Amino acid sequence: MGRSEGLFIKAKELIPGGVNSPVRACGSVGMTPRFIQRADKQYIYDVEGNAYLDFVGSWGPMVLGHRHPAVMEAVEKAIQNGLSFGAPTEAEVEMAQLVCELAPSVEMVRMVNSGTEAVMSAIRAARGFTGRNKVIKFAGCYHGHSDAMLVKAGSGGLTTGVPDSAGVPGGCAQDTLTASYNDLESVEQLFQAYPGQIAALIVEPVAANMGVVEPAEGFLKGLRQLCDQNGTVLIFDEVITGFRLALGGAQERYGVSADLTTFGKIIGGGMPVGAYGGRREIMNLVSPVGPVYQAGTLSGNPVAMAAGLAQLRLLKHHPEVYGYLDQLGELLRAGLRKACEGHNCTVTGVGSLACLFFTKGPVTNYESAKSSDTKRFAAYYRWMLEHGCYLAPSQFEAIFLCDAHTPEDIHQMVDSAKAFFQQEEQG
């Protein structure tokens, strides 16, 4: 028995499922998780000392790779002054100024501790601003685990919320409406069915929690128009895409501005952090200047701010990083498409995000993503791990690239995938 297996047995006695976040348990891929000891640049190392090319990057924030010297130096300097004060710091002001500068639709911003908290707070602000209760989300888009967002995908566009977790009262989700991603008609039907009642529409501008599904031409602009016509707050959940697809995130890449935006781990350089921000007239309703309450003792803590400022400043001063990441992404997607040609798979993605779906495709929404053969993905995952590639243990997660990856790393991944399909073909 390896150390990872032994640790997992012990962990299951002490932690529900042996993990502190469900997907880490690796149950869907038929194995126990690798326990990680350290990471450096584009590599991650388990407790047995095995090295893997890391294509998870702590689920997105390590856009510069692990242990970037400037980020590490900033953190080491910050901790000399203490870990947390529960009081205002200069770094919070600098972070707010930088986020507002890099994300033009954000006029004011509030720091929080996670993407889940950012979404929960943004929806509350939208409800306070509009005086309405209902919220539209999209099937397959994940916005954290707050009660109102844990809603199953309905069978039709007019389905009201049904809790997707035990412990969530039906009343908490009854005002959550579910539409189909990339389907403007399903959104229009909801606005028609609930006129003057919809406070907010929240969307991942690039859906990256059902695999990676890019918005169809005109979809995001159509959402902007519908929200304008109906007095509804448009919220872009950029926990994954923010500062990853471009300095200005998906809004810059697709030329559509949101009223509120949520951010996550990337603005903390991998430290626990989140933020929400947007139009000044909405954000000025947040306590202590307005009636929308939201608070957090550790929000804007100095260590996370130091890490995030270092990473975002590097990205600001080296925008060529995004061109390089786009090139790596195109190299990976082209390589995977060639490797899986004739094997009933679909490769999607944009920028530094990619996904290999085990379905013939095309994949445009949650329903088509769910047609994937998850047993084949599980076999693929185990093969890739054995061949030195660390992927997310779920068909419905993204491949994340970072600035530390090289073309040779991409070739290694593509060659490993090609070998998998060859052995699959041979039976």
NORQUI-V179330 format. One record per residue. N is the residue number from 1. BURIAL is b if it has 16 or more other C-alpha atoms within 10 Angstrom, else e. Layout:
n:N burial:BURIAL
n:N burial:BURIAL
This chain:
n:1 burial:e
n:2 burial:e
n:3 burial:e
n:4 burial:b
n:5 burial:e
n:6 burial:e
n:7 burial:b
n:8 burial:b
n:9 burial:e
n:10 burial:e
n:11 burial:e
n:12 burial:e
n:13 burial:e
n:14 burial:e
n:15 burial:e
n:16 burial:e
n:17 burial:b
n:18 burial:b
n:19 burial:b
n:20 burial:e
n:21 burial:e
n:22 burial:e
n:23 burial:e
n:24 burial:b
n:25 burial:b
n:26 burial:b
n:27 burial:e
n:28 burial:b
n:29 burial:b
n:30 burial:e
n:31 burial:e
n:32 burial:b
n:33 burial:b
n:34 burial:b
n:35 burial:b
n:36 burial:e
n:37 burial:e
n:38 burial:e
n:39 burial:b
n:40 burial:e
n:41 burial:b
n:42 burial:b
n:43 burial:b
n:44 burial:b
n:45 burial:b
n:46 burial:b
n:47 burial:e
n:48 burial:e
n:49 burial:e
n:50 burial:e
n:51 burial:b
n:52 burial:b
n:53 burial:b
n:54 burial:b
n:55 burial:b
n:56 burial:b
n:57 burial:b
n:58 burial:b
n:59 burial:b
n:60 burial:b
n:61 burial:b
n:62 burial:b
n:63 burial:b
n:64 burial:b
n:65 burial:b
n:66 burial:b
n:67 burial:b
n:68 burial:b
n:69 burial:e
n:70 burial:e
n:71 burial:b
n:72 burial:b
n:73 burial:e
n:74 burial:b
n:75 burial:b
n:76 burial:e
n:77 burial:e
n:78 burial:b
n:79 burial:e
n:80 burial:e
n:81 burial:e
n:82 burial:e
n:83 burial:e
n:84 burial:e
n:85 burial:e
n:86 burial:e
n:87 burial:e
n:88 burial:e
n:89 burial:e
n:90 burial:e
n:91 burial:b
n:92 burial:b
n:93 burial:e
n:94 burial:e
n:95 burial:b
n:96 burial:b
n:97 burial:e
n:98 burial:e
n:99 burial:b
n:100 burial:b
n:101 burial:e
n:102 burial:b
n:103 burial:b
n:104 burial:e
n:105 burial:b
n:106 burial:b
n:107 burial:b
n:108 burial:b
n:109 burial:b
n:110 burial:b
n:111 burial:b
n:112 burial:b
n:113 burial:b
n:114 burial:b
n:115 burial:b
n:116 burial:b
n:117 burial:b
n:118 burial:b
n:119 burial:b
n:120 burial:b
n:121 burial:b
n:122 burial:b
n:123 burial:b
n:124 burial:b
n:125 burial:b
n:126 burial:b
n:127 burial:b
n:128 burial:b
n:129 burial:b
n:130 burial:b
n:131 burial:e
n:132 burial:b
n:133 burial:b
n:134 burial:b
n:135 burial:b
n:136 burial:b
n:137 burial:b
n:138 burial:b
n:139 burial:b
n:140 burial:b
n:141 burial:b
n:142 burial:b
n:143 burial:b
n:144 burial:b
n:145 burial:b
n:146 burial:e
n:147 burial:b
n:148 burial:b
n:149 burial:b
n:150 burial:b
n:151 burial:b
n:152 burial:b
n:153 burial:b
n:154 burial:b
n:155 burial:e
n:156 burial:e
n:157 burial:b
n:158 burial:b
n:159 burial:b
n:160 burial:b
n:161 burial:b
n:162 burial:b
n:163 burial:b
n:164 burial:b
n:165 burial:e
n:166 burial:e
n:167 burial:e
n:168 burial:b
n:169 burial:e
n:170 burial:e
n:171 burial:e
n:172 burial:b
n:173 burial:b
n:174 burial:b
n:175 burial:b
n:176 burial:b
n:177 burial:b
n:178 burial:b
n:179 burial:b
n:180 burial:b
n:181 burial:b
n:182 burial:b
n:183 burial:b
n:184 burial:b
n:185 burial:e
n:186 burial:b
n:187 burial:b
n:188 burial:b
n:189 burial:e
n:190 burial:b
n:191 burial:b
n:192 burial:e
n:193 burial:e
n:194 burial:e
n:195 burial:e
n:196 burial:e
n:197 burial:b
n:198 burial:b
n:199 burial:b
n:200 burial:b
n:201 burial:b
n:202 burial:b
n:203 burial:b
n:204 burial:b
n:205 burial:b
n:206 burial:b
n:207 burial:b
n:208 burial:b
n:209 burial:b
n:210 burial:b
n:211 burial:b
n:212 burial:b
n:213 burial:b
n:214 burial:b
n:215 burial:b
n:216 burial:e
n:217 burial:e
n:218 burial:e
n:219 burial:b
n:220 burial:b
n:221 burial:e
n:222 burial:b
n:223 burial:b
n:224 burial:b
n:225 burial:e
n:226 burial:b
n:227 burial:b
n:228 burial:e
n:229 burial:e
n:230 burial:b
n:231 burial:e
n:232 burial:b
n:233 burial:b
n:234 burial:b
n:235 burial:b
n:236 burial:b
n:237 burial:b
n:238 burial:b
n:239 burial:b
n:240 burial:b
n:241 burial:b
n:242 burial:b
n:243 burial:b
n:244 burial:b
n:245 burial:b
n:246 burial:b
n:247 burial:b
n:248 burial:b
n:249 burial:b
n:250 burial:b
n:251 burial:b
n:252 burial:b
n:253 burial:e
n:254 burial:b
n:255 burial:e
n:256 burial:b
n:257 burial:b
n:258 burial:b
n:259 burial:b
n:260 burial:b
n:261 burial:b
n:262 burial:b
n:263 burial:b
n:264 burial:b
n:265 burial:b
n:266 burial:b
n:267 burial:b
n:268 burial:b
n:269 burial:b
n:270 burial:b
n:271 burial:b
n:272 burial:b
n:273 burial:b
n:274 burial:b
n:275 burial:b
n:276 burial:b
n:277 burial:b
n:278 burial:b
n:279 burial:b
n:280 burial:e
n:281 burial:e
n:282 burial:b
n:283 burial:b
n:284 burial:b
n:285 burial:b
n:286 burial:b
n:287 burial:e
n:288 burial:e
n:289 burial:e
n:290 burial:e
n:291 burial:e
n:292 burial:b
n:293 burial:e
n:294 burial:b
n:295 burial:e
n:296 burial:e
n:297 burial:e
n:298 burial:b
n:299 burial:b
n:300 burial:b
n:301 burial:b
n:302 burial:b
n:303 burial:b
n:304 burial:b
n:305 burial:b
n:306 burial:b
n:307 burial:b
n:308 burial:b
n:309 burial:b
n:310 burial:b
n:311 burial:b
n:312 burial:b
n:313 burial:e
n:314 burial:e
n:315 burial:b
n:316 burial:b
n:317 burial:e
n:318 burial:e
n:319 burial:e
n:320 burial:e
n:321 burial:b
n:322 burial:b
n:323 burial:e
n:324 burial:b
n:325 burial:b
n:326 burial:b
n:327 burial:e
n:328 burial:b
n:329 burial:b
n:330 burial:b
n:331 burial:e
n:332 burial:b
n:333 burial:b
n:334 burial:e
n:335 burial:b
n:336 burial:b
n:337 burial:b
n:338 burial:e
n:339 burial:b
n:340 burial:b
n:341 burial:e
n:342 burial:e
n:343 burial:e
n:344 burial:e
n:345 burial:b
n:346 burial:b
n:347 burial:b
n:348 burial:b
n:349 burial:b
n:350 burial:b
n:351 burial:b
n:352 burial:b
n:353 burial:b
n:354 burial:b
n:355 burial:b
n:356 burial:b
n:357 burial:b
n:358 burial:b
n:359 burial:b
n:360 burial:b
n:361 burial:b
n:362 burial:e
n:363 burial:b
n:364 burial:b
n:365 burial:b
n:366 burial:b
n:367 burial:b
n:368 burial:e
n:369 burial:b
n:370 burial:b
n:371 burial:e
n:372 burial:b
n:373 burial:b
n:374 burial:b
n:375 burial:e
n:376 burial:e
n:377 burial:b
n:378 burial:b
n:379 burial:e
n:380 burial:b
n:381 burial:b
n:382 burial:b
n:383 burial:b
n:384 burial:b
n:385 burial:b
n:386 burial:e
n:387 burial:b
n:388 burial:b
n:389 burial:b
n:390 burial:b
n:391 burial:b
n:392 burial:b
n:393 burial:b
n:394 burial:b
n:395 burial:b
n:396 burial:b
n:397 burial:b
n:398 burial:b
n:399 burial:b
n:400 burial:b
n:401 burial:b
n:402 burial:b
n:403 burial:b
n:404 burial:b
n:405 burial:b
n:406 burial:e
n:407 burial:e
n:408 burial:e
n:409 burial:b
n:410 burial:b
n:411 burial:e
n:412 burial:b
n:413 burial:b
n:414 burial:b
n:415 burial:e
n:416 burial:b
n:417 burial:b
n:418 burial:b
n:419 burial:b
n:420 burial:b
n:421 burial:b
n:422 burial:e
n:423 burial:e
n:424 burial:e
n:425 burial:e
n:426 burial:e
n:427 burial:e
